[in-house]
Amino acid sequence: YYWSGIIILFAWAAWKRFVLPLDPIADPDTWGYLSPALRELTDGEFGHTQGRNFIYPGFVYLLLRVFGDFRAITVAQHFLGLLAGVILLLTWQRVRVFVTHPLVARGAYYALGLFAAAAFLLAGEPILFENQLRPEGVSAFSFSINLYFVIQFNACCFIERRRVATVVYGIAAVFTSILLASVKPSFALAAIVALLPIGIIFFRQGWFGQKMMLAGGAAACAALFLLPEHFLSRNDEASKTFLPATLFVIHADLIRDQMADDLKLNARVPYPREWLGRVRAALEAEIAKSAASSRVYSTLGFDPDYLKYDRSSIAAQLHKEFGSNVSALCAFYRFYYWRIWRERPFAVVKKIARQLRIFYTPICPVYRQTKFLPLGRQYERGLTSLDREPYRKIWTAYRPAIEFMDRTKVLARTAPVVQQRAYIREPFLVLAVTYLPLLLIASALSAGVLLQEKWRKHLCWLAGLVLFAYSYTMASCLEVAVVHSLELRRYVTVQLFFAILAQFLALLFILEFALEMRGRAKSARGATRST
């Protein structure tokens, strides 16, 4: 029954993917990922564009170089999405080693894993991501291999004490953690969390040879990613300004108020008073303009994208003020970001808390229950995004890109509407409603298990694994809450793989705990009767 279920599930998941148009969907961010590949394919130079990392553009370049067809990108991403489902099942099977004496029946255990894989593979959001020409299309695969290798490392190192396997899986975990942070920088903090168990091994007595091999492998992995990134980003100004400018515009209201206080109190700051007054007035005016935008973030009260990307808004004005001195511009951005942390820490923490509440609500938004997902609008938006004069000069020099744009014009009118059926939406509603209760219950039970010696022998490793899985989502949400806003929906829904695995692990943990409690209660009643 189990293997029949797997065959049916993956055949169904593949059909849901490949019945859709295979041309990838572009958006306003796509050019930063596509441009390096097109330049290399048209006798230009591969390099950074708009501050984007080289990993995903390199992936796009290789597919276009080999197949010469944009549809190969979507096909590859669909296969990686299906492979992420396979790895989820492999990870689930490995989890059983974290329970000393499993009480949940093997059939029920495998059924839980199959339900978890079905929730991921049949959901509309991962399929839609796989159709997009951006890193979210490969994010689920990146998450899956990272979690798999980290869990394998923990099992081999702390439970089975297999030294060679510990080193191999440890290096693989480091490699996939850096890959994860490179593909999606918004998961950099989650990648650091993934590396924490690996750091513990260096505080263990003995294992000197394994420590040296692991350290050497980790250094080689870091060099493999960081050195190309350093050289490719040297000529990309956006690589230097992207994060400082984002922090500035996301906290623009707090920075505006802090500038007003600095002017009022004549505070000692490294910028001329008259100039700072002009910047504060300009910032206040631009915030007011952005507040009238249709894309206002409700938790911020203004539109940070307008402040950053509009050609006449504050980021453009400051760039003009500093001229070619990009270092001085970034220093100004950083100065006022860190100044609000020093002078207005409670306001900054309040902003972060508001962002976290977007995710940690009674109905978790990671489980999107939208009934209809119109692809035509998405293709039309992609067509508008790429059909700009500066971009057109590059993609018209590459024949497959011209064909891709022609097909996109047709799909903007004819693409189907993806429908999430009730068999997906209703279980998703259950998962959304139970996400927070399961997190709270599992956290409380984990604390009890880790503090009580009578529970530790049976469930301590599983309790730790549940907390570790939930920490992935917490870390990624915290990073976005600090740097940007969780109102940007893709930052939430891209975490579906994490959320599903953590939630089913919590359910397994609660079931094991309940069965252990029942067994102890039966033993106690039996002892009382015999007495």
N, C-alpha and C positions, 0 to 999 in steps of 0.2 A: 504494500500500500504506500509506503514511504517513497520508494523509488518511482512508482507510478505517479504519485503526487508531484515529485520533482520534474518529471518529464512533461506532465501537463502544464505545470506552472511556467516552465521556461519556454515551452512552445507558445503559450498564451502571451507571455511577456514579449517574446520576439515578434509575434504577429501585431501586437499593439504598437510596437515601435516601427516596424518596416511597412506597415500599411499607410503611414503618413508620408508626406512629401520628403524627399531625401536632401533637398537643397537646404543648407544651413540658414538660420535666421540671423540677420545682422541687427545692430542697434548703435546708438551714438558712441559707445565705447569700443566697437568692433575694430575701428581703424587702427587703434593702438596695437592690436593683436595681429591684424592682417597685413599691415603695411610692411613690416620687416620681411615677411615671406615674399610679397610681391616685388619688393625692391631687389631681393636676391635672385628672383626668377626672371627679372627683366634687366640683367646686367647692372644692377645697382649694388648696394652694400647692405648686408644684414646688420641690423643694430636696433637700439631702443627707439621706440616711438611713444610719446605721451607718457613716459615713465613706466611703461609696462615691462615686466620681467621677460627674459628671453625664452623661458621654458615652453609656454603655450605657443608663441609665434614659431618656435622651432618645430613643434609638433605639427602645426599647420603647414609649414614649409616642406617637411618630409613627405607628408601625404600628397601635397600638390606636385612635388617633384617626381614622386613615384607614379601617381595615377593621373595627374593632369586634369582632375575633375573635382569641383568643389563638393560634389555629393559624397566623395570618399571621406570627407571630414565627418559628416553625419553618420555614415555607416560605421566608421571606426569608433565614434563616441557611443553609438548604440551597442556595439559589441563590448566596449569597456563597461557600459552600464550593466549588461547582462553578466559580465565577469564579476562585477562588484557583488551581484546577488549570489554568485557561486562562492565568493570569498566570505560573504556573510554566513552562509551555511557551514563552511569549513571552520570559521571562527566559533560558531555556536557549538559545533561538535567538540572543539578543543576546550570549551569552557567547563565541561564536565569534570576535568581533572582538578578544578579548583574546589570541588566538594569532596571532602575526605570519604564520607560514606553516603552516596546519593540516596535520597529517599523518594524523590520523584521518579515514577516509573519511566523506563527508557522510552517506551512508546509515547508517553505524554511529553517527555523532554524533546524528542525529535519533532513532534507535532508543533510545539511552541516555536522551534526554529523554523519550521516550514511556514508557519503563519507570519513570522517576522520577515522572512524573505518575500512572501507574497505581498505584504504591506508595502515593502520598498519597490518591488519590481512592477507592480500593477498601478502604482500611484501616477497621476498625471504630471505632477511637477518634475520628477526626475526625467521623465520622457521629454518634456518640453525643454528642460535644460540641455539634454543631449542633442536637441535640434538647433541649439544656438551656437553662434560662432564666437564663443567666449569661454573662459576657463571653467565655468560652472558645468560645462559639458563633460569634463573629465574629473570633476571634484569628487563625485561619489566613489569612483575607482581609487583616487588618491587616498580618500579616507579609509576605504576598506583595506587596502594593503598595509597602510600604516598601523591600523588597529590590530590587524592579524599578526604582524611581526612583533608588535609590542606585547601582545598577549602571549605569543609563543615564547618571547624572551622571559616574561615573568614566570611562565610555567616551567621552562627549562632551568632557570636560574634559582628560583626560590622553592620550588616544589620537588622537581625531579633531580636537581643538582647535576645536570649534564653540562660539562664544561665546554666542550667543542660546540655543541648546539647553542649554548648561551652566547658564545662569541659571534657565531654566524648570524643568529637572529638579532643580536644586539647591533651589529653593523648594519644589517638590513633595516632595523628600526630607525637608526640614525639617518640612513640614506632617505628613507621614505618620509621622515619628519621634515628634513630639509626640502625635499621635493614638495611636500604639502604646503610649506610656508612659501615656497617659490611660485607654485601654481596659483595659490590664493593667499596673498599677504595678510588678509583678515583672519587667517588661521595660524598666524605665527605664534600666538600665545598658547593655542591648543597644541601646537607642535612642541613647544617647550614643556608643557605638561606631560606629553608623551615620553619625553626624554628623562623625566625625573626618576622613574624606576631604574633606568640604566645608570644614572649617576650614583644610585645607592650601592652598586656593586663595588665602587672604588673605596667605600668605607668598610668593606668586608675584609676580615683577616684572611691571609693566604690568597690564592688565585692570582699570583703576581704575573705569570705569563699571560693569563687570559686578560688581565687588566691592560697590559701593554698592547696586546693584539687589538683589543677593543678600542683603546685610545688611538692607535695608529690608523685603524680602519675609519674611525670617526673623523679624524683629521683629513684623511684622503677624501672622504665624502664631502666634507665642508669645502675643500679646495676645488673639487669637481664642479660645484655649483657657484661658489663665491668668486673664483678667479674669472671665469667667463663673464659673470655679471658685472664685475668691476670694469673690465675692458670695454664691454659693449655699452655701458651706460655713461662712459666718459663724455661723450658729445651730446648727451640728451639732457637739456636743461631741466625738463620736467621731472627727471629722476631725482634732482636735488630739491626742487620746490614742491613736489606733489604732497608729501606728508606735512611739512610745515604750513603750506597754504591751506590744506584741508583742516588742520587743527585750528587755524585762525578763523576760517569762515564758519566752522561748526560752532565755535564759541564766540561768534562775533558780538552778540548782545552783551556777554559778560566782559569782553575786552573793551567794548564801547564804554560801558559804565566805569571800568577801571581807568581808562584814559581820562574820563571826566573827573574822577577823584584825583588823579595825579595832577591835572591842571588846576583843580580847585585848591588842593593842599600844597601846590608847588613842590611836588615830590621830586626827589633826585633820580632822574632817569637819563639814559645816555642819548636823548634825542632833544633837539631844540624845542622850546615851548611853543613858539609860533607855528612851527611845522607840525608838531603833534596836535595842536588845536585844529589845523586844517584837515589832518587825517581823521580825527575824531568826528568832525562835522561831516566829512565825506562818508565815513562809515555809517553814521546815523542816517544820513539821507539814503544810502543804498539799502540799508536794512528796511527802511520804510517802503522803498520801491519793491523789494523782494517780498514783503508781507502782503502786497497786493497781487502776487503771482498766484496762478492756479495750482502751483506745486508746493505750496507752503507745507512744511513739516509741522504737524499739530503740536508735537512736544517741544519744538523750538520756537514756533511763532513766526518763522520767516523761512525763506528758501535759500539754503547755503549754496546750492548749485548755481543759482543766479549770481551770487556774490563772487563765486570762483570762476565761472565760465563766460558770463556775459562780457562782451568786448568793451563795454563802457563802465563796468562795475568796479568794486573796490580792489579786487586782485589785479585787474588790468591797470588801474590808476596807480597802485603801489609799484607795479613793475615798471611803469613809466617814470615814477619818482626816483627809483634806484638805478634806472638805466641798465647798463650791462653788469652791474655789480650784484650778481646773483647771491653771492655769499652774504653780503650785507642785508639783502632782502630776506633771506632765510633766517638770519640772526634776529631781525626785527620780529618776524613771525614767532620765532621760538621765545624771544624775550617776553612778549606779552602773553604767550600761552603759559609759560611758567610763572609769570607774575600773578595771573589770576589764581593759580594754585597756591601761591604764598599769601595773597591778600584776600582771596575769596574762596577758601577751600570748601566751605559748606555749600556754596552755590554750585561749584563744580561737581561735588559729590551728589547733590540733589539732581543735577542734570543726568549724571550716570544712572542714578536710581530710577529716574523716569524712563530712561531707555530700557533698563532691565525689566521694568514692569510690562513692557510691550511683549516680551517673551514669556515671562513667568506670570501668566494670568490664569484664571480658572479654566479657560479654553485655550489651550496652547496653539499659537498661530502657525507652528511648523507644519501642522497637518491641514493643508489647504483643502477646503471642502467645496471649492467652486464647481458648479455644475457644468459650465461651458467655458472652454478656452479657445477663443477665435484665433486661428492662425493667420487669416487674411490680414488682420490689422498689424500683426507682428511683421509679416513680410512687407507690408506697405511702409511701416516705420523703418525697416532695414533698408529699403530702397531709397527713402529720403535721406537716411544717414550717410550712405555711401555715394549718392549721386550729387556730390559737391565738386566744384571746379578744381580745387587743389588735389582731391582724391582721384578725380576722373582722369587726370593727366597720367597717373600711375597705372590704374587698373585697365585703361583702354589699351595699354601696351602689352597686355597678357590675354591671349585669346580665350582661355577657359574662364577668366573673370568676366569678359564680355558676355559669354554664354550664360554664366551664372546670373548676371544682372538681367539678361533677357528672360530667363526662366522666373526670376523673382518678380518681374513685372506681371507675368501671367498669374503667378501664385497669389499676388496681392489681390487679385480679383476672384480667384477660383479655389484657393486653399480651403480645406474643410474646417469645421469647428470640432475641436476635440471635446468629447463629452465624458465626464467622469460619472459613471453609473452609480446607482444606489449601493451596489455591492462594495464599492470603494468608499463612497462618501459616509455611509453609516458606520462602518468599522473605524474610519478616520475620526468621526465625531466621538466615538467611545475612547479612542486613544487620546484625542485632544482633551477630553474631560478628565481622564484618569492620569494624565502626565504629571501634574503637580501633586495630587494625592499620593501617587506611587513614589515620587521623589521624596516627599516628606516622610512617608512610612518607612521606606527603605533606609533613609538617612538615620531615623530614630532607631530602627532595629540594628543597623550597622554599628552605631555607637554602643548599643547595649551588648552586642556580640563581642565587640573588641574590648569592652571593659570587663566582661564577665568571663572568667576562666572556663566555666563549664560549657560555654557556647563556642569558645575560640577554637577548640580542637576540630569541631565539625564544620563551622561556617566562616571562620575568619578570612580565609582566602577569597571566598565568594563575596563576602561583605566588602573587602577591599577592592575587588574588581568592579562591583556595582558603583562604589563611590568614584573610582577612577573613570568609569565610562561616563557618569554624569558630569565629571569635572571637565571633560572635553567640551561639552556644550556650554557649560558655565564659562570656561576660559574664552571661547570664541565670542560669546555674547558680551562678556566683559570688555574684550578688546574693541569690539565695534562700538559699545556704549561709551568708551573713553575717547575713541578716535573719530567716530562718525555717528550714525543714527540707525537704530534697528527698524525705523519706519521704512527704510529702503528694503522692500519685501524680500529681495533675493538673499540678503544677509541672514534672514530667518529660515526661509524654506530650503536653502541649500544644506541645512543641518539635519535634514530628514533622516539620513543614514545613521548619524550619531544618536538621534532621539529614539529611533526604533530599537536599536541595539540596547541602549541603556534601559529603555522601558521594559523590554522583555527580560533582560537580566534582572531587573528589580522584581518582576513578577516571579521569576524562577527562585530568587532569593527568599521572597515572602512565602512561597509554597514550601520550600525546604524548611524554613523556620517553623511554619505552622505544623508540618508533619513531625518535626522534631519535638515540638511542644506536645502534640497528641501522643507521640510515643512515650514521652516522659510521664504524661498524665496516666496513661495505661499502666506503666510500670509502677507508679506510685499507688494506684488503686489495687494492683495485684499484690503489692507488698503489704498493704493494709489488710486485705482479705486473709492473706496467709498468717498474719499476726493474730 
